[in-house]
Amino acid sequence: MYRLITNELQKIFKKRKVFVVGIVFLAIILIFSIIQYESSHKTPEETISQNEKSMSLLKEEMPYFTGDTQKRVKQAMAQYKSEIQKAYRAEDLDKLNWKDRIKNQISDDEKNKKSPDIEQDNTKVEQINEEILAKRYALKNNIPEVSDNYNQKAVDIFVQMLAYISLIILPVIICVIVLDVVSGECSPPTMKMLLTKPFSRGKILFSKFAAASIASTIAIVISEAVSLIILGFIVGFGSINAPVSVGTKYGFNQDKILAGNWHDVSAVIGSSYVVPQWKFIIEMFLLQILFIVAFTSVCVLISVLFNNNTVAMTAGIIITVIISFIVFKVMAGDGVSAADVPFRRIAPYFISTYSSSGFLLTGDMAAQVRNPDISVGLGIVVNIITGTVCYIIAHIHFTKKDMLL
């Protein structure tokens, strides 16, 4: 079995597409991370200046807006005003040492929770609770970086961008690496030659699955690790012990009904907790590897079902891209489309929902898809079941397949 797996790995890496895909993925992460850093890395003074200009423009255009558009513009202006107030407050707190600064920030957060526009919104209350937990953790563990809300470091940006990029790019990368693992050997006599060797078809298929899983994991994880290191040298690494809020749970909000008679969700107060960034990154990578292996099984099944490599690659990638964009569209939607409801219902049981392990760990996936059933536990179960079922079907089909091409 070891010989078979190493042989399959050699064939995969000989095609060089693993290296190409890895480099492209690395470049995508770096480019989007740097763009995110440039857009978010603003001093309080820059924030005040830019937001005041934006508010001025919106005020001039306000008479031309009506209905929902005017409502959204007013909400945007309120957000700008809030950010300006926070920036002025940050300037005042910068005069203090970092511990006193955090203590004042916690005091401000406690007051904000009691404001009328936040007190009745469980999600906003829990978001503030997360900030308070992180700041208390920083005080307890002597992490001064947390006191500066305007200076994101490499790990912060990397985690944010990877969560979004994984939604669409990760499944496509796996498809490119894996989809020709069986179908690619049907046109030349490679498969027939392999079947003449003293190995069962089951062992041959497993070796291809194992090699494809290893190759995909290497290409993805190493690209991510290298991009994080490069980003760290560019913008600074920050503290690996800095707190990250995770585990936020959500429930249906019976008072808010969206299009299609679907209830919105709101956070469960007190459900969030914090972990150090190093632990978050390890858990994120472990969940990501589980998804890679499970989705590799899906791609192996597609590769087994088609004798033509071009058809297998085209069908697999098109289906994956469409599904990934549906997930992204539903997450980015504001609940006004009734067409999103069917996907929201099945999303917890769909493997593509769990491609972003970062969103899964924080609870943001449940919030953005608006289905509280989405969780880390269910994600693990769905990945295992989907991967197992697809592999069993592929095994049955491959062992009975007519190879007289």
C-alpha positions in Angstrom: 0.0 0.0 0.0 2.8 2.4 0.8 4.4 1.8 -2.6 1.1 2.5 -4.3 0.5 5.8 -2.4 4.1 7.0 -3.0 3.7 6.1 -6.7 0.5 8.1 -6.9 2.1 11.0 -5.1 4.9 11.0 -7.7 2.4 11.1 -10.5 0.5 14.0 -9.0 3.6 16.1 -8.3 5.2 15.3 -11.6 2.3 17.2 -13.3 3.5 20.3 -11.4 -0.1 21.6 -11.1 0.1 21.2 -7.3 3.0 23.8 -7.3 1.2 26.1 -9.7 -2.1 25.9 -7.7 -0.2 26.4 -4.4 1.6 29.5 -5.8 -1.7 31.0 -7.1 -3.4 30.4 -3.8 -0.5 32.0 -1.9 -0.7 35.0 -4.2 -4.4 35.4 -3.8 -4.1 35.3 0.0 -1.3 37.9 0.0 -3.0 40.2 -2.4 -6.3 40.3 -0.7 -4.7 40.5 2.8 -2.6 43.5 1.8 -5.6 45.2 0.3 -7.6 44.5 3.5 -4.7 45.9 5.6 -4.4 49.0 3.5 -8.2 49.7 3.8 -8.4 49.0 7.5 -5.1 50.3 8.8 -6.1 53.8 9.6 -5.2 56.1 12.5 -8.0 57.7 14.5 -7.2 61.0 12.7 -7.6 59.3 9.3 -10.8 57.7 10.4 -12.3 61.0 11.5 -11.2 62.8 8.3 -12.5 60.1 5.9 -15.8 59.5 7.7 -16.6 63.3 7.9 -16.0 63.5 4.1 -18.3 60.5 3.5 -21.0 62.0 5.7 -20.8 65.3 3.9 -21.3 63.6 0.5 -24.2 61.5 1.8 -25.9 64.6 3.2 -25.7 66.4 -0.2 -27.2 63.3 -1.9 -29.8 62.6 0.7 -32.7 64.6 -1.1 -32.3 62.3 -4.1 -32.9 59.1 -2.1 -36.2 57.5 -1.2 -37.7 54.6 0.6 -35.3 51.7 1.6 -32.3 53.5 -0.1 -32.8 56.5 2.2 -33.1 54.2 5.2 -29.8 52.5 4.3 -28.1 55.8 3.8 -29.2 57.0 7.2 -27.9 53.8 8.8 -24.6 54.3 7.0 -24.4 57.9 8.3 -25.2 56.7 11.9 -22.3 54.2 11.5 -19.9 56.9 10.3 -20.9 59.1 13.2 -20.4 56.2 15.7 -16.9 55.5 14.3 -16.0 59.2 14.5 -17.0 59.3 18.2 -14.9 56.1 18.8 -11.9 57.7 17.0 -12.1 60.8 19.2 -12.3 58.6 22.2 -9.3 56.6 21.0 -7.2 59.8 20.7 -8.0 60.6 24.3 -7.2 57.1 25.5 -3.9 57.0 23.6 -2.5 59.3 26.3 -2.9 56.6 28.9 -0.7 53.5 29.5 -2.1 50.3 27.8 -3.6 48.8 31.0 -5.5 52.0 31.9 -6.5 52.3 28.2 -8.1 48.8 28.2 -9.9 49.4 31.6 -11.4 52.6 30.1 -12.4 50.7 26.9 -14.1 48.0 29.0 -16.0 50.7 31.0 -17.1 52.3 27.7 -18.3 49.0 26.4 -20.3 48.3 29.5 -22.0 51.7 29.0 -22.7 51.0 25.3 -24.5 47.8 26.1 -27.1 49.8 28.0 -27.8 52.2 25.1 -31.4 52.0 23.7 -30.3 50.9 20.2 -28.1 48.1 21.5 -29.8 46.8 24.6 -32.7 45.3 22.7 -30.5 43.6 20.1 -28.9 40.4 21.5 -26.4 40.1 18.6 -25.0 43.6 19.2 -24.9 42.9 23.0 -23.0 39.7 22.4 -20.6 41.4 20.1 -19.8 43.9 22.8 -19.5 41.0 25.3 -16.9 39.5 23.0 -14.8 42.7 23.0 -15.0 42.8 26.8 -13.9 39.2 27.1 -11.0 39.8 24.8 -9.9 42.9 26.7 -10.2 41.2 30.1 -8.1 38.3 28.7 -5.5 40.8 27.5 -5.3 42.3 31.0 -5.0 39.0 32.6 -2.3 37.7 30.2 -0.4 40.9 29.7 -1.1 41.5 26.0 -0.8 45.2 25.3 -1.6 44.9 21.5 -5.3 44.5 22.3 -5.5 48.0 23.5 -4.9 49.4 20.0 -8.0 48.9 17.8 -6.4 50.7 14.9 -3.3 48.6 14.3 -4.1 45.1 12.9 -1.2 42.6 12.5 -0.5 39.8 10.1 -2.4 37.1 12.1 -5.5 39.2 12.4 -5.7 40.0 8.7 -4.7 36.4 7.7 -7.5 34.9 9.7 -10.1 37.3 8.4 -9.1 37.0 4.7 -8.7 33.2 4.8 -12.2 32.8 6.1 -13.6 34.6 3.1 -11.2 33.2 0.5 -11.9 29.6 1.6 -15.6 29.9 0.7 -14.9 29.9 -3.0 -11.2 29.2 -3.7 -10.6 26.2 -1.4 -13.1 23.8 -3.1 -11.9 24.8 -6.6 -8.2 24.2 -5.6 -9.2 20.7 -4.5 -11.1 20.1 -7.7 -8.1 21.1 -9.9 -5.7 18.8 -8.0 -8.0 15.8 -7.6 -10.6 15.5 -10.4 -8.2 13.8 -12.9 -6.8 11.3 -10.4 -8.9 8.5 -12.0 -10.4 9.9 -15.1 -7.0 11.2 -16.3 -5.7 7.7 -16.6 -8.7 6.3 -18.6 -7.6 7.7 -22.0 -4.0 6.5 -22.0 -3.4 2.8 -21.0 -2.1 3.8 -17.6 -5.1 2.4 -15.7 -5.0 -1.0 -17.6 -1.3 -1.3 -16.8 -1.9 -0.6 -13.2 -4.6 -3.2 -13.0 -2.2 -5.9 -14.2 -0.1 -5.5 -11.1 -0.8 -7.7 -8.0 -3.0 -5.1 -6.3 -6.8 -5.1 -5.8 -8.9 -2.4 -7.3 -9.9 -1.3 -3.8 -6.3 -0.7 -2.9 -5.6 1.1 -6.1 -8.5 3.5 -5.5 -7.6 4.0 -1.9 -4.0 4.9 -2.8 -5.3 7.5 -5.3 -7.6 8.9 -2.6 -4.8 9.0 0.0 -2.3 10.6 -2.4 -4.8 13.2 -3.6 -5.7 14.1 0.0 -2.0 14.5 0.9 -1.2 16.5 -2.2 -4.2 18.8 -1.6 -3.3 19.3 2.1 0.3 20.1 1.2 -0.6 22.6 -1.5 -3.2 24.4 0.7 -1.6 24.4 4.1 1.9 25.2 3.0 0.6 28.1 0.9 -1.3 29.4 3.8 1.7 29.1 6.2 4.1 30.8 3.7 1.6 33.6 3.1 1.3 34.2 6.8 5.0 34.4 7.2 5.4 36.8 4.3 2.6 38.9 5.6 4.1 39.0 9.0 7.4 40.4 7.6 5.4 43.0 5.7 3.0 44.3 8.4 4.3 42.7 11.6 3.2 39.4 13.2 1.6 40.7 16.4 1.1 38.5 19.5 0.3 34.9 18.8 -1.3 34.9 22.3 -3.8 37.6 21.4 -7.4 36.6 22.1 -9.9 35.5 19.5 -13.6 35.3 20.2 -15.2 32.0 19.2 -18.1 29.7 19.8 -20.9 32.3 19.4 -24.3 30.4 19.2 -27.4 31.7 17.5 -31.1 31.1 17.8 -34.1 32.1 15.6 -35.4 35.6 16.4 -39.2 35.1 16.5 -39.8 38.8 16.3 -38.0 39.4 12.9 -39.3 37.6 9.8 -37.4 37.8 6.5 -38.5 37.1 3.0 -40.0 33.7 2.4 -41.3 33.5 6.0 -37.9 32.8 7.3 -36.9 34.0 10.8 -33.7 36.0 11.3 -31.2 34.8 13.9 -29.8 36.5 17.0 -26.9 35.7 19.2 -27.3 33.8 22.4 -26.0 36.1 25.1 -23.1 34.6 27.0 -22.3 31.9 24.5 -19.0 33.4 23.3 -15.6 32.7 24.8 -12.0 33.6 23.9 -9.0 31.5 22.9 -5.4 32.5 22.1 -4.7 33.0 18.4 -2.3 30.1 18.2 -5.0 27.7 19.4 -7.5 29.2 17.0 -5.1 28.8 14.0 -4.4 25.1 15.0 -8.2 24.4 15.3 -8.8 26.2 12.0 -6.2 24.1 10.2 -7.5 20.9 11.7 -11.0 21.6 10.6 -9.7 22.7 7.2 -7.8 19.4 6.7 -10.9 17.5 7.6 -12.8 19.4 4.9 -10.0 18.8 2.4 -10.1 15.1 2.9 -13.9 14.9 2.8 -14.1 17.1 -0.4 -11.3 15.0 -2.0 -13.6 12.0 -1.6 -16.3 13.9 -3.4 -13.9 14.7 -6.2 -12.6 11.1 -6.4 -16.3 10.0 -6.9 -16.7 12.4 -9.8 -13.4 11.3 -11.3 -14.5 7.6 -11.0 -17.9 8.3 -12.6 -16.5 9.8 -15.8 -14.1 8.1 -18.2 -13.4 11.4 -20.0 -10.9 13.6 -18.1 -12.2 16.8 -19.8 -15.8 16.1 -18.9 -14.8 15.2 -15.3 -12.8 18.4 -14.8 -15.3 20.6 -16.4 -18.4 19.2 -14.7 -16.7 19.1 -11.3 -15.3 22.6 -11.4 -18.5 24.2 -12.8 -20.7 22.5 -10.1 -18.3 23.5 -7.3 -18.1 27.1 -8.5 -21.9 27.4 -8.7 -22.4 25.9 -5.3 -19.7 28.1 -3.7 -21.2 31.2 -5.2 -24.6 30.2 -3.9 -23.1 29.9 -0.4 -21.4 33.3 -0.8 -24.5 35.0 -2.2 -26.7 33.7 0.7 -24.1 34.8 3.3 -23.8 38.3 1.7 -27.6 38.7 1.3 -29.7 40.9 3.6 -32.6 38.5 3.8 -34.8 40.2 1.2 -34.7 37.3 -1.3 -37.1 34.5 -0.7 -35.1 32.4 -3.2 -32.4 32.0 -0.5 -34.7 30.1 1.8 -34.4 26.6 0.3 -30.6 26.8 0.6 -30.8 28.1 4.2 -32.9 25.0 5.1 -30.3 22.5 3.7 -27.2 24.5 4.4 -26.3 22.7 7.7 -26.2 19.4 5.9 -24.2 20.5 2.8 -20.5 20.0 2.8 -19.6 23.3 1.0 -21.1 25.2 4.0 -18.1 24.1 6.0 -15.3 25.1 3.6 -14.5 28.2 5.8 -13.3 26.8 9.1 -12.7 30.3 10.4 -16.3 31.3 10.1 -17.3 28.0 11.5 -15.3 28.4 14.7 -16.4 32.0 15.4 -20.1 31.2 14.7 -20.2 33.7 11.8 -21.3 31.0 9.4 -24.5 30.4 11.3 -25.2 34.1 11.6 -24.6 34.9 7.9 -26.5 31.9 6.5 -29.1 32.7 9.1 -29.5 29.1 10.3 -28.5 28.3 13.9 -28.1 24.6 13.2 -24.7 25.2 11.6 -22.0 24.4 14.2 -18.6 22.9 14.6 -20.0 19.6 15.8 -22.4 19.2 12.9 -19.7 20.3 10.5 -17.5 17.5 11.6 -20.3 15.0 11.3 -21.3 16.3 7.8 -17.7 16.1 6.6 -17.2 12.6 7.9 -20.5 11.3 6.5 -20.2 13.0 3.1 -16.6 11.8 2.7 -17.4 8.3 3.8 -20.5 7.9 1.6 -18.8 9.4 -1.5 -15.8 7.1 -1.0 -18.0 4.0 -0.6 -19.9 4.8 -3.8 -16.7 5.4 -5.6 -15.2 2.2 -4.4 -18.3 0.1 -5.5 -18.3 1.8 -8.9 -14.6 1.5 -9.4 -14.3 -2.2 -8.4 -17.1 -3.1 -10.8 -16.2 -0.7 -13.6 -15.4 -2.1 -17.1 -11.7 -1.1 -17.7 -11.5 -2.6 -21.2 -11.0 0.8 -22.9 
